[in-house]
Amino acid sequence: MSSHKRHVALSREVLRRTREGCSIGIAADGPRGPARVCSGVAITWARMTGCRVFTVAFAERRVLRMPTWDKQMLPLPFSRGVLICQEWTDPVPKKPTEDEAEILRLSLQSSLDEITDRADHAVGHAPTGRSEKTPG
């Protein structure tokens, strides 16, 4: 999907594709970050489409970290890694209040932190969860 299209056009495209049976995937922290801070887009699309939400994380033992805002990782050849996928099961109401939407967003962010830390642990890396990072 393009980050240059208007949000209304993107939402219509998402709705059309999910009705056709396509799965969609998004980076919950958005294309520009900040890293590991979930936006409300996944909650909005879950509400609009009624689709199930899954969190996905991967980790590799040896990677080349790119100089990007999210420290994108490029796995090195012959490295071992894991890919973990789990369903996020919080029910998303059709018309959540602002407080409910924020609680859901924080729950999804927590689920993403947990699965990311699990993947890191599986390959022998120290967890990097939000609770362990220093502010700033």
C-alpha positions as CSV (number, residue, x, y, z in Angstrom):
1,M,0.0,0.0,0.0
2,S,1.1,3.5,-0.7
3,S,1.9,5.9,2.1
4,H,1.1,8.8,-0.3
5,K,-2.6,7.9,-0.7
6,R,-5.2,9.5,1.5
7,H,-6.4,7.5,4.5
8,V,-9.9,7.2,3.1
9,A,-8.7,5.7,-0.2
10,L,-6.5,3.3,1.7
11,S,-9.3,2.2,4.0
12,R,-11.6,1.6,1.1
13,E,-8.9,-0.6,-0.5
14,V,-8.4,-2.6,2.7
15,L,-12.2,-3.2,3.0
16,R,-12.4,-4.2,-0.7
17,R,-9.5,-6.6,-0.4
18,T,-10.7,-8.2,2.8
19,R,-14.1,-8.8,1.3
20,E,-12.4,-10.6,-1.6
21,G,-10.8,-12.9,1.0
22,C,-7.3,-11.3,1.0
23,S,-5.3,-11.2,4.2
24,I,-3.7,-7.9,5.0
25,G,-0.6,-7.1,7.0
26,I,0.6,-3.9,8.5
27,A,3.4,-2.7,10.6
28,A,1.6,-1.7,13.8
29,D,4.2,1.0,14.5
30,G,3.7,2.5,11.1
31,P,6.0,3.2,8.2
32,R,7.8,6.0,10.1
33,G,7.7,5.0,13.8
34,P,8.4,5.5,16.5
35,A,9.6,1.9,16.8
36,R,7.5,-0.4,19.0
37,V,4.7,2.1,19.6
38,C,1.5,0.7,18.1
39,S,-0.7,3.1,16.2
40,G,-4.5,2.8,16.3
41,V,-4.7,1.7,12.6
42,A,-4.8,-2.0,13.3
43,I,-7.6,-1.5,15.8
44,T,-9.5,0.6,13.3
45,W,-9.2,-1.9,10.5
46,A,-10.1,-4.8,12.9
47,R,-13.2,-2.9,13.8
48,M,-14.1,-2.0,10.2
49,T,-13.4,-5.5,8.7
50,G,-14.2,-7.8,11.6
51,C,-11.1,-9.7,10.7
52,R,-9.0,-11.6,13.2
53,V,-5.7,-10.0,14.3
54,F,-2.4,-11.8,14.5
55,T,0.9,-10.6,15.9
56,V,4.1,-11.7,14.1
57,A,7.7,-11.5,15.2
58,F,11.0,-12.8,13.9
59,A,14.5,-12.9,15.3
60,E,17.8,-14.1,14.0
61,R,21.0,-15.0,15.8
62,R,23.2,-13.0,13.4
63,V,21.9,-9.9,11.6
64,L,23.1,-6.8,9.9
65,R,21.3,-3.8,11.5
66,M,20.4,-1.2,8.9
67,P,20.8,2.5,9.8
68,T,17.0,3.2,9.8
69,W,14.7,4.6,12.5
70,D,13.5,1.0,13.3
71,K,16.9,-0.6,13.1
72,Q,15.7,-2.9,10.4
73,M,17.5,-6.3,10.5
74,L,18.9,-8.2,7.5
75,P,19.6,-11.8,8.4
76,L,23.1,-13.0,7.6
77,P,23.6,-16.2,5.6
78,F,23.6,-19.5,7.5
79,S,22.2,-17.8,10.6
80,R,19.4,-19.5,12.6
81,G,16.2,-17.7,13.5
82,V,12.6,-18.0,14.5
83,L,9.3,-16.7,13.2
84,I,6.4,-16.6,15.7
85,C,2.8,-15.9,15.0
86,Q,0.0,-15.8,17.5
87,E,-3.6,-14.5,17.5
88,W,-4.5,-11.4,19.5
89,T,-7.8,-12.3,21.0
90,D,-9.1,-9.1,22.5
91,P,-12.7,-8.4,21.2
92,V,-12.9,-5.2,19.2
93,P,-16.4,-3.6,19.5
94,K,-17.9,-2.0,16.4
95,K,-18.0,1.5,18.0
96,P,-15.4,1.7,20.8
97,T,-15.1,4.8,22.8
98,E,-11.8,6.7,22.7
99,D,-10.9,5.1,26.1
100,E,-11.7,1.6,24.8
101,A,-9.8,2.2,21.6
102,E,-6.7,3.3,23.6
103,I,-7.0,0.3,25.9
104,L,-7.1,-2.0,22.9
105,R,-4.1,-0.2,21.3
106,L,-2.1,-0.6,24.4
107,S,-3.1,-4.3,24.7
108,L,-2.0,-4.9,21.1
109,Q,1.2,-3.1,21.7
110,S,1.8,-5.2,24.8
111,S,1.1,-8.4,22.8
112,L,3.6,-7.3,20.2
113,D,6.2,-6.5,22.8
114,E,5.7,-10.0,24.4
115,I,5.9,-11.9,21.1
116,T,9.0,-9.9,20.1
117,D,10.7,-10.6,23.4
118,R,9.8,-14.3,23.0
119,A,11.4,-14.4,19.6
120,D,14.5,-12.7,20.8
121,H,14.8,-15.1,23.8
122,A,14.4,-18.1,21.4
123,V,17.6,-17.1,19.6
124,G,19.5,-16.1,22.7
125,H,19.2,-12.4,22.6
126,A,18.3,-10.3,25.7
127,P,14.7,-9.0,25.7
128,T,14.2,-5.5,24.4
129,G,10.7,-4.8,25.8
130,R,9.4,-1.3,26.3
131,S,9.6,-1.8,30.1
132,E,13.3,-2.4,29.9
133,K,14.2,0.5,27.7
134,T,15.2,3.9,29.1
135,P,13.0,6.8,28.0
136,G,14.1,8.9,25.1
